[in-house]
């Protein structure tokens, strides 16, 4: 069966299983499975942190050949409790917790090994999971490559002011004057937990507006986060700033340092040439240190869009033949 639509997606199959998984710490994860119940297992790790799973991601896999598992990471999407609630404590939401959640879901679904697909933050999480449980990973398809280093979050929150000076000044000026020279993610995180709902909503909107600005230098790049509903913006911004202000709960350089644990795991790394928020150097360094990986650089897109979907589908089609 071949993909049929103009952007190379497969027709979306409806989930045939879904549920809530209790992972402890008061957290329950929403999960769903689509495609062929007897197909090759694959798990999709969404971006953000906090973007939640999307039905469109099912179209990245041939529904006749894949059993596609999706879930909402802690405090996002349909998982509970939601980060939209101002009193929700995020302390039990770290990279270590999310890695354990992925493994708990694999066990719950009775899957021995699976392909891991992720985009943006989902790449960082995919690498952390695979380095912790390499024996459970068959292949990896990683798009808009990130590694969670503070160097890259500093690039986004500060250095890119040289690329988008007007927009960055508005972003910086969204926090109190005495915090503008410090950790902007931490400053926004404090605003996003302010008792005043208007303060929270304004901070969420400003954060999402800056995210839209730096996603791509491609001429046809369109905003997505700044046009979302306020509840989504609040949950998304809270989770992103929670992770970024804590260095994504990783040691600096950790994922590249431990890439040897993925020796022999085939991977396709897909990255847009116009991705200014995630410079190509991160994907290049991972590829150079990971002999089993292939790097695909797309000359028509940034952090998403263009031919990225087609490149992901080409990779999942190739790996569908490997059982």
C-alpha positions, 0 to 999 in steps of 0.5 A: 500500500502506498501513501496517497495524499499530496503531502505523502501522508497515509489515510488516518486510521481510527484508534481501535484501543485507548485508555488511561494508564496510571503511572504514579505520582497522581498522573494518568496518561491517555494512550491510543493505538491505531493501524494494524493490531498485528503490525510492526509496533511504533511509538510516537513521541510528541513535541513541546514539551506539552504539545500533546499527541495529534491525530495527524501523526497516524498518517506518518505510518502505513496503517496496514503495516504498523501498530501505532501507539500514541500518548499524551505526556504528563500534564498535557493533552488528555492526560491528567492532571492538566497543566492548564490548572494553576494549582497543578504541581509539575515537580513529578514531571521530568525527563526521567519520569517521561522515560519511565512512562514510555517503558511502562506503556510498552509493558502495559501494551505487551510490546517487546520492541518498537520503532521510536518516532519523535519530532522536536522535543520528541527527539530529545525524549526519544534519545533519552528513552533509547539510551536508557532502554536500547534493547527495546528499540528497533529503529528511530525516525527523528525529525527536527533534531534537538538534544535538550542542551542549555546551549540550545535553549539559550540560543532560542531565548537569547541569541536569536534576538540577533536574528529577530531583534524586534520580536525578541525585545517584545518577548524579553519585555514580557517579564519584569525589568529586574529579570530580563538579564536572567533566565527568561524561561524561568522568568516566564515560568513564574509568570505562568504560575501567577495567581492572576489569570490575566498575567498567566494568559498574557505570558502564555500568549507572549511565549507562544508568539515568540515560539512561532517567530523562531520556528523557521526562516522559510518564506512560507512559515505560518504561525501555529501556537499563537493562534491556539486557544488560551488553555492550550497556550497556557499548558504548553508554555508552562511545560516548555518553561518548566523543562527549559528552566531546568536544563530539560532535566539532563546533564549538559551534553548527556545525550551526545555523550551516551550516543554509543548506547545506540550502536547498531540501532538504525536511525533516520535524522531529518532536519530542515535547512531553514530551522533557525530555532534548532540549528543543523549543527545538533543533528550533524553532531549526533549523526557523526557520533552515531554510525548507524544513523542517516542524516537527511537535510531538507532544503525547503523547510524549517522546524516543520512543513515543506517536505518533512512529512514526506521524508518521515513517511519514506523512513517509516516505509523503509523500516516497515519491511524490517520485522 
